[in-house]
């Protein structure tokens, strides 16, 4: 399971970094073509808005889950015994899985609707409907990560394991000030 998480984390990081680099190169080429040759690249704003940015934003969601980088409020769990904290974390993971599956279902229905009508960008003919299928893919992946997290917590009893290393996740309890 840890190997799957490490590979997934690397894939998400590389894919997101590649999308950012390609987006930057596209924007620079557009700016240079517009200013030097008075010939901007058609649909650059729409491609950035409807393709690059959703890829970067959506792939960051499961990456943050894998790296335990989501914002969490842990006032009650940090003060609880490990067994109680594990129960709370399992409940939170199950709830997160259900919400993720609901987002995936809604995203899939919207993606199918947009595919049926051939969704394009607002003011241009840049096709945008395929990127909407990333929403259900990402949220199903997130639900799977929640299930894996639940299994690890139930098996080990440790509520704060980093799923990429198998070690306890870093916390900064000693540096907190209330």
C-alpha positions as CSV (number, residue, x, y, z in Angstrom):
1,X,0.0,0.0,0.0
2,X,2.9,2.4,0.8
3,X,4.4,1.7,-2.6
4,X,1.1,2.6,-4.3
5,X,1.0,5.8,-2.4
6,X,4.6,6.7,-3.2
7,X,4.1,6.1,-6.9
8,X,0.8,8.0,-6.9
9,X,2.4,10.9,-5.1
10,X,5.3,11.0,-7.6
11,X,2.8,10.8,-10.5
12,X,0.7,13.6,-9.2
13,X,3.7,15.8,-8.5
14,X,5.3,15.2,-11.9
15,X,2.0,15.7,-13.8
16,X,1.1,18.9,-11.9
17,X,4.7,20.3,-12.4
18,X,4.5,19.4,-16.1
19,X,1.1,21.2,-16.4
20,X,2.6,24.3,-14.7
21,X,5.7,24.3,-16.9
22,X,3.6,23.8,-20.1
23,X,1.2,26.6,-19.0
24,X,4.1,29.0,-18.4
25,X,5.7,28.2,-21.7
26,X,2.3,28.7,-23.5
27,X,1.7,32.1,-21.8
28,X,5.3,33.3,-22.5
29,X,4.9,32.2,-26.2
30,X,1.6,34.0,-26.4
31,X,3.0,37.2,-24.9
32,X,6.0,37.1,-27.2
33,X,3.9,36.4,-30.2
34,X,1.5,39.2,-29.3
35,X,4.1,41.8,-28.6
36,X,6.8,41.0,-31.2
37,X,4.7,39.8,-34.2
38,X,1.3,41.2,-33.3
39,X,-0.1,37.7,-33.6
40,X,-1.3,36.3,-30.3
41,X,-1.9,32.5,-30.0
42,X,-5.6,31.9,-30.4
43,X,-7.5,30.8,-27.3
44,X,-4.6,31.1,-24.8
45,X,-6.7,32.7,-22.1
46,X,-9.4,30.0,-22.5
47,X,-6.8,27.1,-22.6
48,X,-5.2,28.4,-19.4
49,X,-8.6,28.9,-17.7
50,X,-10.3,25.7,-18.8
51,X,-7.4,23.3,-19.1
52,X,-4.2,24.1,-17.2
53,X,-5.6,25.6,-14.1
54,X,-8.2,22.9,-13.4
55,X,-5.5,20.2,-13.9
56,X,-3.2,22.0,-11.4
57,X,-6.0,22.7,-8.9
58,X,-7.7,19.3,-9.0
59,X,-4.5,17.2,-8.9
60,X,-3.5,19.1,-5.9
61,X,-6.4,17.7,-3.9
62,X,-5.3,14.0,-3.7
63,X,-1.6,15.1,-3.5
64,X,-2.4,17.1,-0.4
65,X,-4.3,14.1,1.1
66,X,-1.3,11.8,0.4
67,X,1.1,14.3,2.0
68,X,-1.2,15.1,5.0
69,X,-1.2,18.8,4.0
70,X,-4.9,19.6,4.3
71,X,-5.8,22.1,6.9
72,X,-7.1,20.2,9.9
73,X,-8.5,21.3,13.3
74,X,-7.2,18.8,15.8
75,X,-8.0,20.4,19.2
76,X,-10.1,17.4,20.4
77,X,-8.1,14.7,18.6
78,X,-4.7,15.8,19.8
79,X,-5.8,15.7,23.4
80,X,-7.6,12.3,23.2
81,X,-6.0,8.9,23.8
82,X,-4.7,7.2,20.6
83,X,-7.6,4.7,20.4
84,X,-10.2,7.5,20.7
85,X,-8.3,9.6,18.2
86,X,-8.2,6.7,15.8
87,X,-12.0,6.3,16.1
88,X,-12.5,10.0,15.3
89,X,-10.1,9.8,12.4
90,X,-11.9,6.7,11.0
91,X,-15.2,8.5,11.2
92,X,-13.7,11.6,9.5
93,X,-12.2,9.3,6.7
94,X,-15.6,7.6,6.1
95,X,-17.3,11.0,6.0
96,X,-14.6,12.3,3.6
97,X,-15.0,9.2,1.4
98,X,-18.8,9.7,1.2
99,X,-18.5,13.4,0.4
100,X,-15.8,12.7,-2.2
101,X,-18.0,10.1,-3.9
102,X,-20.9,12.6,-3.9
103,X,-18.7,15.2,-5.6
104,X,-17.5,12.5,-8.1
105,X,-21.1,11.6,-8.9
106,X,-22.1,15.2,-9.4
107,X,-19.0,15.8,-11.5
108,X,-19.6,12.8,-13.7
109,X,-23.2,13.9,-14.4
110,X,-22.0,17.4,-15.3
111,X,-19.2,16.0,-17.5
112,X,-21.6,13.8,-19.3
113,X,-23.9,16.8,-19.9
114,X,-21.1,18.9,-21.2
115,X,-19.9,16.1,-23.4
116,X,-23.4,15.7,-24.9
117,X,-23.6,19.4,-25.8
118,X,-20.0,19.7,-26.9
119,X,-19.1,22.4,-24.3
120,X,-16.6,25.1,-25.4
121,X,-15.1,28.1,-23.8
122,X,-17.3,31.1,-23.4
123,X,-16.2,33.4,-26.3
124,X,-14.1,31.0,-28.4
125,X,-14.4,27.6,-30.0
126,X,-11.8,26.0,-27.7
127,X,-13.3,22.6,-26.6
128,X,-13.5,22.3,-22.8
129,X,-15.8,19.3,-22.1
130,X,-13.0,16.7,-21.7
131,X,-11.4,18.4,-18.7
132,X,-14.7,18.0,-16.8
133,X,-14.0,14.3,-16.6
134,X,-11.1,15.0,-14.4
135,X,-13.4,16.0,-11.5
136,X,-14.9,12.5,-11.0
137,X,-11.6,10.8,-11.5
138,X,-9.9,13.0,-8.9
139,X,-12.7,12.6,-6.3
140,X,-12.9,8.8,-6.8
141,X,-9.2,8.7,-6.3
142,X,-9.6,10.9,-3.2
143,X,-12.3,8.5,-1.9
144,X,-9.9,5.5,-2.5
145,X,-7.2,7.4,-0.5
146,X,-9.7,7.9,2.4
147,X,-10.5,4.2,2.3
148,X,-6.8,3.3,2.4
149,X,-6.3,5.7,5.3
150,X,-9.2,4.1,7.1
151,X,-7.7,0.6,6.6
152,X,-4.3,1.8,7.9
153,X,-5.8,3.5,10.9
154,X,-7.9,0.5,11.7
155,X,-5.0,-2.0,11.3
156,X,-2.4,0.0,13.2
157,X,-4.4,2.0,15.6
158,X,-2.2,5.0,14.8
159,X,-4.3,8.0,13.7
160,X,-1.5,10.0,12.2
161,X,0.5,7.8,9.8
162,X,2.0,9.3,6.7
163,X,0.7,7.1,3.9
164,X,3.8,7.6,1.7
165,X,6.4,6.7,4.3
166,X,4.6,4.6,6.9
167,X,6.0,6.8,9.7
168,X,4.0,9.0,12.0
169,X,3.0,12.2,10.3
170,X,4.9,15.3,11.4
171,X,3.1,17.4,13.9
172,X,4.1,20.7,15.5
173,X,2.4,20.3,18.9
174,X,5.4,21.5,20.8
175,X,5.5,24.7,18.8
176,X,1.9,25.7,19.1
177,X,0.7,28.7,21.0
178,X,-2.9,29.2,21.9
